[in-house]
Amino acid sequence: MKTNDYVRYLTVEWLNYMDQPKNIRKEQKKSHKGTREPLLSHWFGVIPISIGMLFKRN
């Protein structure tokens, strides 16, 4: 993808986002936040979960 195509794509996506009413944008943010995985597992994978399970077991 050339730089001009990428800039055009970003511009179109931004304009689509800005054309939506503000309350719809807020609802989309809330629904997106609810579907995200926890921060520790997102950044570090399975390691924090396994360490937590190890300490909870003892």
C-alpha positions as CSV (number, residue, x, y, z in Angstrom):
1,M,0.0,0.0,0.0
2,K,1.4,3.3,-1.0
3,T,1.6,6.3,1.4
4,N,-1.1,8.2,-0.5
5,D,-3.5,5.2,-0.3
6,Y,-2.9,4.9,3.4
7,V,-3.5,8.6,4.0
8,R,-6.7,8.4,2.0
9,Y,-7.9,5.3,3.9
10,L,-7.2,7.0,7.3
11,T,-9.0,10.2,6.2
12,V,-12.1,8.2,5.1
13,E,-12.2,6.2,8.3
14,W,-11.8,9.4,10.4
15,L,-14.5,11.2,8.5
16,N,-16.9,8.2,8.9
17,Y,-16.2,8.2,12.6
18,M,-16.7,12.0,12.9
19,D,-20.0,11.8,10.9
20,Q,-21.6,9.6,13.5
21,P,-23.6,11.2,16.3
22,K,-21.7,11.6,19.6
23,N,-24.0,9.2,21.6
24,I,-23.3,6.4,19.1
25,R,-19.6,6.9,19.4
26,K,-19.8,6.7,23.2
27,E,-21.9,3.5,23.0
28,Q,-19.3,1.9,20.7
29,K,-16.5,2.8,23.1
30,K,-18.4,1.3,26.0
31,S,-19.1,-1.9,24.1
32,H,-15.5,-2.2,22.9
33,K,-14.2,-1.7,26.5
34,G,-16.4,-4.5,27.7
35,T,-15.1,-7.0,25.1
36,R,-11.4,-6.4,25.7
37,E,-9.3,-9.0,27.5
38,P,-7.7,-8.1,30.8
39,L,-4.6,-5.9,30.6
40,L,-2.2,-8.3,32.2
41,S,-3.0,-11.1,29.8
42,H,-3.0,-8.7,26.8
43,W,0.5,-7.5,27.6
44,F,2.2,-10.6,29.1
45,G,0.1,-13.5,27.8
46,V,-0.5,-16.6,30.0
47,I,2.4,-16.1,32.4
48,P,0.5,-13.8,34.9
49,I,-2.5,-16.1,34.9
50,S,-0.3,-19.2,35.6
51,I,1.5,-17.4,38.4
52,G,-1.8,-16.3,39.9
53,M,-3.1,-19.9,39.8
54,L,0.0,-21.2,41.4
55,F,-0.3,-18.8,44.4
56,K,-4.1,-19.3,44.7
57,R,-3.6,-23.0,44.9
58,N,-1.3,-22.9,47.9
